[in-house]
Amino acid sequence: MARGIPMCVQCGTASNPCRCKVVGPTLGFLAFAVAAVVEWPVGALVYCFKHMKGRRIMAHPATVVYPTVSNAIPI
């Protein structure tokens, strides 16, 4: 069974001359996964008492962490 690091490729960007990004989206995905492991259980617990706050916590990896990391690295 072969296991490897997930590779994410984003083509058609204007942030670099070759118009493709590999490192940024891949590191963004890894940061998303780490944040999700921590924030989704916390968000589910908070959701039981405060619905909107729980939803914001569970959405944080997808709406803040992934785009910030992915856009910070231009390659």
All heavy atoms as a GROMACS GRO file, in nm:
protein
  554
    1MET      N    1   0.084  -0.116   0.000
    1MET     CA    2   0.000   0.000   0.000
    1MET      C    3   0.089   0.124   0.000
    1MET      O    4   0.169   0.144   0.090
    1MET     CB    5  -0.090  -0.003   0.123
    1MET     CG    6  -0.177   0.118   0.136
    1MET     SD    7  -0.275   0.114   0.286
    1MET     CE    8  -0.426   0.053   0.220
    2ALA      N    9   0.075   0.204  -0.100
    2ALA     CA   10   0.158   0.325  -0.112
    2ALA      C   11   0.085   0.442  -0.048
    2ALA      O   12  -0.032   0.467  -0.073
    2ALA     CB   13   0.185   0.354  -0.259
    3ARG      N   14   0.156   0.513   0.034
    3ARG     CA   15   0.102   0.633   0.097
    3ARG      C   16   0.196   0.748   0.068
    3ARG      O   17   0.316   0.733   0.069
    3ARG     CB   18   0.089   0.615   0.248
    3ARG     CG   19  -0.014   0.513   0.285
    3ARG     CD   20  -0.024   0.502   0.434
    3ARG     NE   21  -0.109   0.390   0.466
    3ARG     CZ   22  -0.204   0.395   0.556
    3ARG    NH1   23  -0.223   0.503   0.625
    3ARG    NH2   24  -0.279   0.291   0.579
    4GLY      N   25   0.139   0.862   0.045
    4GLY     CA   26   0.221   0.978   0.015
    4GLY      C   27   0.153   1.105   0.061
    4GLY      O   28   0.044   1.103   0.114
    5ILE      N   29   0.219   1.212   0.038
    5ILE     CA   30   0.164   1.343   0.071
    5ILE      C   31   0.064   1.381  -0.037
    5ILE      O   32   0.094   1.368  -0.156
    5ILE     CB   33   0.276   1.448   0.081
    5ILE    CG1   34   0.371   1.412   0.194
    5ILE    CG2   35   0.219   1.586   0.100
    5ILE    CD1   36   0.492   1.502   0.202
    6PRO      N   37  -0.054   1.427   0.002
    6PRO     CA   38  -0.150   1.468  -0.101
    6PRO      C   39  -0.096   1.589  -0.179
    6PRO      O   40  -0.042   1.681  -0.120
    6PRO     CB   41  -0.275   1.505  -0.021
    6PRO     CG   42  -0.228   1.528   0.117
    6PRO     CD   43  -0.103   1.446   0.135
    7MET      N   44  -0.107   1.584  -0.309
    7MET     CA   45  -0.060   1.694  -0.394
    7MET      C   46  -0.182   1.767  -0.449
    7MET      O   47  -0.270   1.706  -0.507
    7MET     CB   48   0.023   1.640  -0.510
    7MET     CG   49   0.154   1.578  -0.469
    7MET     SD   50   0.269   1.695  -0.396
    7MET     CE   51   0.307   1.794  -0.537
    8CYS      N   52  -0.185   1.896  -0.430
    8CYS     CA   53  -0.291   1.980  -0.482
    8CYS      C   54  -0.230   2.070  -0.589
    8CYS      O   55  -0.126   2.132  -0.566
    8CYS     CB   56  -0.351   2.065  -0.372
    8CYS     SG   57  -0.422   1.970  -0.237
    9VAL      N   58  -0.294   2.079  -0.703
    9VAL     CA   59  -0.245   2.162  -0.812
    9VAL      C   60  -0.354   2.261  -0.849
    9VAL      O   61  -0.470   2.224  -0.866
    9VAL     CB   62  -0.208   2.076  -0.935
    9VAL    CG1   63  -0.164   2.164  -1.050
    9VAL    CG2   64  -0.102   1.975  -0.900
   10GLN      N   65  -0.316   2.386  -0.863
   10GLN     CA   66  -0.409   2.492  -0.902
   10GLN      C   67  -0.352   2.559  -1.026
   10GLN      O   68  -0.250   2.625  -1.020
   10GLN     CB   69  -0.425   2.592  -0.788
   10GLN     CG   70  -0.517   2.706  -0.817
   10GLN     CD   71  -0.523   2.806  -0.702
   10GLN    OE1   72  -0.451   2.794  -0.605
   10GLN    NE2   73  -0.610   2.902  -0.714
   11CYS      N   74  -0.417   2.540  -1.139
   11CYS     CA   75  -0.370   2.598  -1.264
   11CYS      C   76  -0.456   2.717  -1.304
   11CYS      O   77  -0.572   2.725  -1.266
   11CYS     CB   78  -0.372   2.494  -1.375
   11CYS     SG   79  -0.247   2.367  -1.353
   12GLY      N   80  -0.397   2.806  -1.380
   12GLY     CA   81  -0.468   2.924  -1.428
   12GLY      C   82  -0.458   3.044  -1.337
   12GLY      O   83  -0.536   3.138  -1.348
   13THR      N   84  -0.362   3.044  -1.245
   13THR     CA   85  -0.345   3.159  -1.157
   13THR      C   86  -0.254   3.261  -1.223
   13THR      O   87  -0.176   3.230  -1.311
   13THR     CB   88  -0.283   3.118  -1.022
   13THR    OG1   89  -0.148   3.077  -1.045
   13THR    CG2   90  -0.360   3.005  -0.958
   14ALA      N   91  -0.263   3.384  -1.178
   14ALA     CA   92  -0.178   3.490  -1.231
   14ALA      C   93  -0.069   3.529  -1.132
   14ALA      O   94  -0.004   3.630  -1.148
   14ALA     CB   95  -0.263   3.611  -1.266
   15SER      N   96  -0.050   3.447  -1.028
   15SER     CA   97   0.044   3.485  -0.922
   15SER      C   98   0.189   3.447  -0.953
   15SER      O   99   0.278   3.488  -0.880
   15SER     CB  100   0.002   3.421  -0.790
   15SER     OG  101   0.008   3.281  -0.799
   16ASN      N  102   0.213   3.370  -1.058
   16ASN     CA  103   0.350   3.338  -1.098
   16ASN      C  104   0.356   3.316  -1.249
   16ASN      O  105   0.254   3.296  -1.313
   16ASN     CB  106   0.404   3.217  -1.020
   16ASN     CG  107   0.328   3.091  -1.047
   16ASN    OD1  108   0.255   3.080  -1.144
   16ASN    ND2  109   0.343   2.992  -0.961
   17PRO      N  110   0.476   3.320  -1.309
   17PRO     CA  111   0.489   3.312  -1.455
   17PRO      C  112   0.440   3.180  -1.516
   17PRO      O  113   0.389   3.180  -1.627
   17PRO     CB  114   0.638   3.330  -1.480
   17PRO     CG  115   0.692   3.394  -1.359
   17PRO     CD  116   0.604   3.353  -1.246
   18CYS      N  117   0.455   3.069  -1.445
   18CYS     CA  118   0.414   2.941  -1.505
   18CYS      C  119   0.264   2.914  -1.490
   18CYS      O  120   0.213   2.816  -1.543
   18CYS     CB  121   0.496   2.825  -1.448
   18CYS     SG  122   0.466   2.793  -1.276
   19ARG      N  123   0.192   3.000  -1.419
   19ARG     CA  124   0.047   2.998  -1.404
   19ARG      C  125  -0.007   2.872  -1.336
   19ARG      O  126  -0.124   2.840  -1.348
   19ARG     CB  127  -0.021   3.022  -1.538
   19ARG     CG  128   0.024   3.153  -1.603
   19ARG     CD  129  -0.049   3.185  -1.730
   19ARG     NE  130  -0.190   3.212  -1.714
   19ARG     CZ  131  -0.243   3.325  -1.670
   19ARG    NH1  132  -0.164   3.423  -1.633
   19ARG    NH2  133  -0.372   3.341  -1.662
   20CYS      N  134   0.078   2.800  -1.264
   20CYS     CA  135   0.035   2.684  -1.186
   20CYS      C  136   0.095   2.691  -1.047
   20CYS      O  137   0.208   2.734  -1.030
   20CYS     CB  138   0.078   2.553  -1.252
   20CYS     SG  139  -0.026   2.507  -1.391
   21LYS      N  140   0.018   2.648  -0.948
   21LYS     CA  141   0.065   2.646  -0.811
   21LYS      C  142   0.055   2.503  -0.758
   21LYS      O  143  -0.045   2.436  -0.779
   21LYS     CB  144  -0.021   2.737  -0.722
   21LYS     CG  145  -0.004   2.884  -0.750
   21LYS     CD  146  -0.104   2.968  -0.674
   21LYS     CE  147  -0.082   2.960  -0.525
   21LYS     NZ  148  -0.167   3.055  -0.450
   22VAL      N  149   0.159   2.456  -0.691
   22VAL     CA  150   0.158   2.323  -0.631
   22VAL      C  151   0.186   2.332  -0.482
   22VAL      O  152   0.115   2.274  -0.400
   22VAL     CB  153   0.261   2.230  -0.700
   22VAL    CG1  154   0.265   2.095  -0.632
   22VAL    CG2  155   0.230   2.215  -0.846
   23VAL      N  156   0.289   2.406  -0.443
   23VAL     CA  157   0.333   2.411  -0.303
   23VAL      C  158   0.228   2.480  -0.216
   23VAL      O  159   0.193   2.430  -0.109
   23VAL     CB  160   0.470   2.482  -0.292
   23VAL    CG1  161   0.513   2.495  -0.147
   23VAL    CG2  162   0.575   2.407  -0.371
   24GLY      N  163   0.177   2.595  -0.258
   24GLY     CA  164   0.080   2.670  -0.178
   24GLY      C  165  -0.046   2.592  -0.148
   24GLY      O  166  -0.085   2.577  -0.032
   25PRO      N  167  -0.114   2.538  -0.251
   25PRO     CA  168  -0.235   2.459  -0.224
   25PRO      C  169  -0.209   2.333  -0.142
   25PRO      O  170  -0.292   2.294  -0.060
   25PRO     CB  171  -0.287   2.424  -0.363
   25PRO     CG  172  -0.234   2.530  -0.451
   25PRO     CD  173  -0.100   2.566  -0.394
   26THR      N  174  -0.094   2.270  -0.162
   26THR     CA  175  -0.062   2.148  -0.086
   26THR      C  176  -0.042   2.181   0.062
   26THR      O  177  -0.097   2.115   0.150
   26THR     CB  178   0.062   2.078  -0.144
   26THR    OG1  179   0.035   2.046  -0.281
   26THR    CG2  180   0.094   1.952  -0.067
   27LEU      N  181   0.037   2.285   0.090
   27LEU     CA  182   0.056   2.326   0.229
   27LEU      C  183  -0.074   2.380   0.289
   27LEU      O  184  -0.102   2.360   0.407
   27LEU     CB  185   0.166   2.430   0.240
   27LEU     CG  186   0.308   2.379   0.215
   27LEU    CD1  187   0.407   2.493   0.225
   27LEU    CD2  188   0.344   2.267   0.310
   28GLY      N  189  -0.155   2.445   0.208
   28GLY     CA  190  -0.286   2.492   0.253
   28GLY      C  191  -0.376   2.377   0.294
   28GLY      O  192  -0.446   2.384   0.395
   29PHE      N  193  -0.373   2.269   0.216
   29PHE     CA  194  -0.453   2.150   0.250
   29PHE      C  195  -0.405   2.088   0.380
   29PHE      O  196  -0.486   2.049   0.465
   29PHE     CB  197  -0.447   2.047   0.137
   29PHE     CG  198  -0.517   1.919   0.174
   29PHE    CD1  199  -0.655   1.912   0.173
   29PHE    CD2  200  -0.444   1.807   0.212
   29PHE    CE1  201  -0.719   1.795   0.208
   29PHE    CE2  202  -0.507   1.690   0.247
   29PHE     CZ  203  -0.646   1.683   0.244
   30LEU      N  204  -0.273   2.077   0.398
   30LEU     CA  205  -0.220   2.018   0.521
   30LEU      C  206  -0.255   2.105   0.642
   30LEU      O  207  -0.292   2.053   0.748
   30LEU     CB  208  -0.069   1.999   0.509
   30LEU     CG  209  -0.024   1.895   0.406
   30LEU    CD1  210   0.128   1.895   0.394
   30LEU    CD2  211  -0.077   1.758   0.440
   31ALA      N  212  -0.247   2.238   0.628
   31ALA     CA  213  -0.285   2.328   0.737
   31ALA      C  214  -0.435   2.317   0.766
   31ALA      O  215  -0.478   2.319   0.881
   31ALA     CB  216  -0.248   2.472   0.702
   32PHE      N  217  -0.515   2.303   0.660
   32PHE     CA  218  -0.659   2.284   0.675
   32PHE      C  219  -0.688   2.157   0.755
   32PHE      O  220  -0.771   2.158   0.847
   32PHE     CB  221  -0.724   2.275   0.537
   32PHE     CG  222  -0.864   2.220   0.538
   32PHE    CD1  223  -0.971   2.302   0.568
   32PHE    CD2  224  -0.888   2.087   0.510
   32PHE    CE1  225  -1.100   2.252   0.570
   32PHE    CE2  226  -1.016   2.035   0.512
   32PHE     CZ  227  -1.123   2.119   0.541
   33ALA      N  228  -0.620   2.047   0.723
   33ALA     CA  229  -0.643   1.920   0.792
   33ALA      C  230  -0.607   1.929   0.940
   33ALA      O  231  -0.681   1.880   1.026
   33ALA     CB  232  -0.564   1.809   0.724
   34VAL      N  233  -0.495   1.993   0.971
   34VAL     CA  234  -0.453   2.007   1.111
   34VAL      C  235  -0.554   2.093   1.188
   34VAL      O  236  -0.595   2.060   1.299
   34VAL     CB  237  -0.311   2.066   1.120
   34VAL    CG1  238  -0.276   2.106   1.262
   34VAL    CG2  239  -0.210   1.966   1.066
   35ALA      N  240  -0.595   2.205   1.128
   35ALA     CA  241  -0.691   2.293   1.194
   35ALA      C  242  -0.826   2.223   1.212
   35ALA      O  243  -0.892   2.239   1.315
   35ALA     CB  244  -0.708   2.422   1.116
   36ALA      N  245  -0.867   2.146   1.112
   36ALA     CA  246  -0.996   2.078   1.120
   36ALA      C  247  -0.999   1.974   1.231
   36ALA      O  248  -1.101   1.958   1.298
   36ALA     CB  249  -1.029   2.014   0.986
   37VAL      N  250  -0.890   1.904   1.251
   37VAL     CA  251  -0.885   1.802   1.357
   37VAL      C  252  -0.909   1.866   1.494
   37VAL      O  253  -0.972   1.806   1.581
   37VAL     CB  254  -0.748   1.727   1.354
   37VAL    CG1  255  -0.724   1.648   1.480
   37VAL    CG2  256  -0.742   1.638   1.232
   38VAL      N  257  -0.863   1.988   1.511
   38VAL     CA  258  -0.881   2.058   1.639
   38VAL      C  259  -1.015   2.130   1.645
   38VAL      O  260  -1.088   2.120   1.744
   38VAL     CB  261  -0.766   2.158   1.660
   38VAL    CG1  262  -0.789   2.242   1.784
   38VAL    CG2  263  -0.633   2.086   1.668
   39GLU      N  264  -1.052   2.201   1.539
   39GLU     CA  265  -1.165   2.291   1.545
   39GLU      C  266  -1.301   2.225   1.524
   39GLU      O  267  -1.401   2.272   1.578
   39GLU     CB  268  -1.147   2.405   1.444
   39GLU     CG  269  -1.031   2.495   1.482
   39GLU     CD  270  -1.013   2.608   1.385
   39GLU    OE1  271  -1.105   2.638   1.308
   39GLU    OE2  272  -0.905   2.670   1.388
   40TRP      N  273  -1.310   2.117   1.448
   40TRP     CA  274  -1.440   2.055   1.426
   40TRP      C  275  -1.500   1.994   1.552
   40TRP      O  276  -1.618   2.015   1.578
   40TRP     CB  277  -1.433   1.955   1.313
   40TRP     CG  278  -1.426   2.020   1.177
   40TRP    CD1  279  -1.446   2.152   1.147
   40TRP    CD2  280  -1.395   1.957   1.054
   40TRP    NE1  281  -1.428   2.174   1.014
   40TRP    CE2  282  -1.398   2.055   0.954
   40TRP    CE3  283  -1.365   1.827   1.019
   40TRP    CZ2  284  -1.372   2.026   0.821
   40TRP    CZ3  285  -1.340   1.798   0.886
   40TRP    CH2  286  -1.345   1.897   0.788
   41PRO      N  287  -1.424   1.921   1.635
   41PRO     CA  288  -1.486   1.872   1.760
   41PRO      C  289  -1.525   1.986   1.854
   41PRO      O  290  -1.631   1.980   1.918
   41PRO     CB  291  -1.378   1.784   1.823
   41PRO     CG  292  -1.288   1.747   1.711
   41PRO     CD  293  -1.292   1.862   1.615
   42VAL      N  294  -1.441   2.088   1.862
   42VAL     CA  295  -1.474   2.204   1.947
   42VAL      C  296  -1.599   2.272   1.893
   42VAL      O  297  -1.690   2.307   1.970
   42VAL     CB  298  -1.355   2.302   1.954
   42VAL    CG1  299  -1.394   2.430   2.025
   42VAL    CG2  300  -1.236   2.236   2.022
   43GLY      N  301  -1.606   2.290   1.763
   43GLY     CA  302  -1.723   2.353   1.702
   43GLY      C  303  -1.850   2.272   1.723
   43GLY      O  304  -1.957   2.329   1.745
   44ALA      N  305  -1.839   2.140   1.717
   44ALA     CA  306  -1.956   2.055   1.740
   44ALA      C  307  -2.006   2.068   1.884
   44ALA      O  308  -2.127   2.071   1.908
   44ALA     CB  309  -1.922   1.910   1.709
   45LEU      N  310  -1.915   2.078   1.978
   45LEU     CA  311  -1.953   2.095   2.118
   45LEU      C  312  -2.018   2.233   2.140
   45LEU      O  313  -2.122   2.244   2.205
   45LEU     CB  314  -1.831   2.080   2.209
   45LEU     CG  315  -1.858   2.093   2.358
   45LEU    CD1  316  -1.946   1.979   2.406
   45LEU    CD2  317  -1.727   2.095   2.434
   46VAL      N  318  -1.959   2.336   2.083
   46VAL     CA  319  -2.014   2.472   2.097
   46VAL      C  320  -2.149   2.482   2.027
   46VAL      O  321  -2.240   2.551   2.074
   46VAL     CB  322  -1.915   2.577   2.042
   46VAL    CG1  323  -1.977   2.715   2.035
   46VAL    CG2  324  -1.789   2.580   2.126
   47TYR      N  325  -2.166   2.410   1.915
   47TYR     CA  326  -2.291   2.413   1.839
   47TYR      C  327  -2.410   2.370   1.924
   47TYR      O  328  -2.522   2.417   1.903
   47TYR     CB  329  -2.279   2.323   1.715
   47TYR     CG  330  -2.402   2.322   1.628
   47TYR    CD1  331  -2.424   2.426   1.538
   47TYR    CD2  332  -2.495   2.220   1.636
   47TYR    CE1  333  -2.536   2.427   1.458
   47TYR    CE2  334  -2.608   2.220   1.556
   47TYR     CZ  335  -2.629   2.323   1.467
   47TYR     OH  336  -2.740   2.325   1.388
   48CYS      N  337  -2.387   2.281   2.020
   48CYS     CA  338  -2.496   2.236   2.107
   48CYS      C  339  -2.557   2.350   2.186
   48CYS      O  340  -2.674   2.345   2.223
   48CYS     CB  341  -2.445   2.128   2.203
   48CYS     SG  342  -2.395   1.976   2.123
   49PHE      N  343  -2.481   2.454   2.214
   49PHE     CA  344  -2.528   2.566   2.296
   49PHE      C  345  -2.547   2.694   2.216
   49PHE      O  346  -2.640   2.770   2.241
   49PHE     CB  347  -2.429   2.590   2.411
   49PHE     CG  348  -2.404   2.466   2.492
   49PHE    CD1  349  -2.288   2.393   2.476
   49PHE    CD2  350  -2.500   2.419   2.581
   49PHE    CE1  351  -2.266   2.278   2.549
   49PHE    CE2  352  -2.479   2.305   2.654
   49PHE     CZ  353  -2.362   2.233   2.640
   50LYS      N  354  -2.456   2.721   2.124
   50LYS     CA  355  -2.461   2.843   2.042
   50LYS      C  356  -2.445   2.802   1.896
   50LYS      O  357  -2.334   2.779   1.849
   50LYS     CB  358  -2.347   2.939   2.080
   50LYS     CG  359  -2.346   2.984   2.223
   50LYS     CD  360  -2.422   3.112   2.232
   50LYS     CE  361  -2.406   3.168   2.373
   50LYS     NZ  362  -2.470   3.293   2.388
   51HIS      N  363  -2.557   2.794   1.824
   51HIS     CA  364  -2.555   2.741   1.688
   51HIS      C  365  -2.466   2.820   1.592
   51HIS      O  366  -2.383   2.762   1.522
   51HIS     CB  367  -2.697   2.734   1.632
   51HIS     CG  368  -2.784   2.636   1.703
   51HIS    ND1  369  -2.757   2.503   1.707
   51HIS    CD2  370  -2.898   2.656   1.773
   51HIS    CE1  371  -2.851   2.442   1.778
   51HIS    NE2  372  -2.938   2.531   1.819
   52MET      N  373  -2.482   2.950   1.587
   52MET     CA  374  -2.404   3.030   1.491
   52MET      C  375  -2.256   3.030   1.524
   52MET      O  376  -2.172   3.024   1.435
   52MET     CB  377  -2.457   3.174   1.484
   52MET     CG  378  -2.594   3.185   1.418
   52MET     SD  379  -2.603   3.104   1.256
   52MET     CE  380  -2.490   3.202   1.163
   53LYS      N  381  -2.221   3.037   1.652
   53LYS     CA  382  -2.080   3.035   1.692
   53LYS      C  383  -2.017   2.900   1.655
   53LYS      O  384  -1.904   2.895   1.606
   53LYS     CB  385  -2.069   3.062   1.843
   53LYS     CG  386  -1.929   3.066   1.895
   53LYS     CD  387  -1.856   3.188   1.846
   53LYS     CE  388  -1.723   3.201   1.916
   53LYS     NZ  389  -1.648   3.315   1.872
   54GLY      N  390  -2.089   2.791   1.677
   54GLY     CA  391  -2.039   2.658   1.641
   54GLY      C  392  -2.016   2.644   1.491
   54GLY      O  393  -1.918   2.587   1.447
   55ARG      N  394  -2.108   2.699   1.412
   55ARG     CA  395  -2.092   2.695   1.266
   55ARG      C  396  -1.970   2.773   1.222
   55ARG      O  397  -1.897   2.732   1.132
   55ARG     CB  398  -2.216   2.751   1.198
   55ARG     CG  399  -2.333   2.658   1.203
   55ARG     CD  400  -2.450   2.718   1.131
   55ARG     NE  401  -2.566   2.630   1.143
   55ARG     CZ  402  -2.685   2.660   1.097
   55ARG    NH1  403  -2.705   2.774   1.036
   55ARG    NH2  404  -2.783   2.576   1.112
   56ARG      N  405  -1.947   2.891   1.282
   56ARG     CA  406  -1.830   2.972   1.246
   56ARG      C  407  -1.701   2.899   1.282
   56ARG      O  408  -1.603   2.904   1.207
   56ARG     CB  409  -1.836   3.108   1.315
   56ARG     CG  410  -1.923   3.207   1.244
   56ARG     CD  411  -1.896   3.349   1.289
   56ARG     NE  412  -1.897   3.365   1.434
   56ARG     CZ  413  -2.002   3.402   1.506
   56ARG    NH1  414  -2.117   3.427   1.445
   56ARG    NH2  415  -1.993   3.416   1.636
   57ILE      N  416  -1.698   2.832   1.397
   57ILE     CA  417  -1.578   2.759   1.438
   57ILE      C  418  -1.551   2.644   1.340
   57ILE      O  419  -1.437   2.623   1.299
   57ILE     CB  420  -1.592   2.706   1.582
   57ILE    CG1  421  -1.591   2.823   1.681
   57ILE    CG2  422  -1.481   2.608   1.616
   57ILE    CD1  423  -1.628   2.784   1.822
   58MET      N  424  -1.655   2.570   1.302
   58MET     CA  425  -1.635   2.457   1.211
   58MET      C  426  -1.601   2.503   1.070
   58MET      O  427  -1.534   2.430   0.996
   58MET     CB  428  -1.759   2.368   1.211
   58MET     CG  429  -1.773   2.289   1.340
   58MET     SD  430  -1.899   2.163   1.336
   58MET     CE  431  -2.047   2.258   1.346
   59ALA      N  432  -1.641   2.622   1.029
   59ALA     CA  433  -1.611   2.673   0.895
   59ALA      C  434  -1.474   2.739   0.887
   59ALA      O  435  -1.423   2.762   0.778
   59ALA     CB  436  -1.718   2.772   0.852
   60HIS      N  437  -1.414   2.771   1.000
   60HIS     CA  438  -1.287   2.844   1.003
   60HIS      C  439  -1.176   2.780   0.920
   60HIS      O  440  -1.106   2.850   0.846
   60HIS     CB  441  -1.242   2.864   1.148
   60HIS     CG  442  -1.121   2.948   1.162
   60HIS    ND1  443  -0.996   2.893   1.180
   60HIS    CD2  444  -1.103   3.082   1.157
   60HIS    CE1  445  -0.908   2.990   1.188
   60HIS    NE2  446  -0.969   3.106   1.175
   61PRO      N  447  -1.153   2.647   0.926
   61PRO     CA  448  -1.045   2.590   0.843
   61PRO      C  449  -1.066   2.613   0.694
   61PRO      O  450  -0.971   2.641   0.621
   61PRO     CB  451  -1.049   2.441   0.877
   61PRO     CG  452  -1.108   2.433   1.012
   61PRO     CD  453  -1.208   2.546   1.018
   62ALA      N  454  -1.190   2.605   0.647
   62ALA     CA  455  -1.216   2.619   0.504
   62ALA      C  456  -1.221   2.765   0.458
   62ALA      O  457  -1.181   2.796   0.346
   62ALA     CB  458  -1.347   2.550   0.468
   63THR      N  459  -1.268   2.853   0.544
   63THR     CA  460  -1.286   2.992   0.502
   63THR      C  461  -1.168   3.081   0.533
   63THR      O  462  -1.151   3.185   0.469
   63THR     CB  463  -1.412   3.054   0.566
   63THR    OG1  464  -1.400   3.047   0.708
   63THR    CG2  465  -1.537   2.982   0.522
   64VAL      N  466  -1.083   3.044   0.630
   64VAL     CA  467  -0.972   3.129   0.670
   64VAL      C  468  -0.837   3.059   0.654
   64VAL      O  469  -0.747   3.112   0.588
   64VAL     CB  470  -0.989   3.178   0.816
   64VAL    CG1  471  -0.870   3.260   0.860
   64VAL    CG2  472  -1.117   3.257   0.831
   65VAL      N  473  -0.821   2.941   0.710
   65VAL     CA  474  -0.690   2.876   0.713
   65VAL      C  475  -0.642   2.838   0.573
   65VAL      O  476  -0.532   2.878   0.532
   65VAL     CB  477  -0.692   2.752   0.805
   65VAL    CG1  478  -0.561   2.676   0.798
   65VAL    CG2  479  -0.722   2.792   0.948
   66TYR      N  480  -0.722   2.762   0.499
   66TYR     CA  481  -0.679   2.718   0.366
   66TYR      C  482  -0.649   2.834   0.271
   66TYR      O  483  -0.541   2.838   0.211
   66TYR     CB  484  -0.781   2.623   0.302
   66TYR     CG  485  -0.742   2.582   0.163
   66TYR    CD1  486  -0.645   2.485   0.142
   66TYR    CD2  487  -0.798   2.644   0.052
   66TYR    CE1  488  -0.606   2.449   0.014
   66TYR    CE2  489  -0.761   2.608  -0.076
   66TYR     CZ  490  -0.664   2.511  -0.094
   66TYR     OH  491  -0.626   2.477  -0.220
   67PRO      N  492  -0.740   2.932   0.254
   67PRO     CA  493  -0.708   3.041   0.161
   67PRO      C  494  -0.588   3.125   0.203
   67PRO      O  495  -0.509   3.168   0.118
   67PRO     CB  496  -0.834   3.127   0.159
   67PRO     CG  497  -0.941   3.045   0.217
   67PRO     CD  498  -0.877   2.944   0.305
   68THR      N  499  -0.571   3.147   0.332
   68THR     CA  500  -0.458   3.228   0.379
   68THR      C  501  -0.326   3.161   0.348
   68THR      O  502  -0.234   3.224   0.295
   68THR     CB  503  -0.470   3.254   0.530
   68THR    OG1  504  -0.595   3.318   0.556
   68THR    CG2  505  -0.357   3.341   0.580
   69VAL      N  506  -0.314   3.033   0.380
   69VAL     CA  507  -0.189   2.960   0.354
   69VAL      C  508  -0.165   2.943   0.205
   69VAL      O  509  -0.055   2.964   0.154
   69VAL     CB  510  -0.188   2.825   0.427
   69VAL    CG1  511  -0.065   2.743   0.391
   69VAL    CG2  512  -0.195   2.845   0.578
   70SER      N  513  -0.268   2.907   0.132
   70SER     CA  514  -0.254   2.883  -0.012
   70SER      C  515  -0.214   3.010  -0.087
   70SER      O  516  -0.129   3.005  -0.177
   70SER     CB  517  -0.386   2.830  -0.068
   70SER     OG  518  -0.376   2.808  -0.206
   71ASN      N  519  -0.269   3.123  -0.050
   71ASN     CA  520  -0.238   3.249  -0.119
   71ASN      C  521  -0.107   3.311  -0.074
   71ASN      O  522  -0.052   3.397  -0.142
   71ASN     CB  523  -0.352   3.348  -0.101
   71ASN     CG  524  -0.478   3.305  -0.172
   71ASN    OD1  525  -0.472   3.234  -0.272
   71ASN    ND2  526  -0.592   3.344  -0.121
   72ALA      N  527  -0.056   3.270   0.040
   72ALA     CA  528   0.069   3.327   0.090
   72ALA      C  529   0.191   3.276   0.015
   72ALA      O  530   0.295   3.341   0.012
   72ALA     CB  531   0.085   3.295   0.239
   73ILE      N  532   0.179   3.160  -0.049
   73ILE     CA  533   0.291   3.099  -0.120
   73ILE      C  534   0.262   3.103  -0.270
   73ILE      O  535   0.168   3.037  -0.316
   73ILE     CB  536   0.314   2.954  -0.073
   73ILE    CG1  537   0.339   2.955   0.078
   73ILE    CG2  538   0.430   2.891  -0.147
   73ILE    CD1  539   0.335   2.819   0.141
   74PRO      N  540   0.337   3.179  -0.349
   74PRO     CA  541   0.302   3.199  -0.490
   74PRO      C  542   0.339   3.084  -0.583
   74PRO      O  543   0.311   3.092  -0.702
   74PRO     CB  544   0.380   3.325  -0.527
   74PRO     CG  545   0.497   3.325  -0.436
   74PRO     CD  546   0.449   3.263  -0.308
   75ILE      N  547   0.404   2.980  -0.534
   75ILE     CA  548   0.442   2.870  -0.624
   75ILE      C  549   0.363   2.745  -0.596
   75ILE      O  550   0.308   2.726  -0.492
   75ILE     CB  551   0.592   2.838  -0.619
   75ILE    CG1  552   0.634   2.805  -0.478
   75ILE    CG2  553   0.671   2.950  -0.676
   75ILE    CD1  554   0.776   2.754  -0.466
   0.00000   0.00000   0.00000
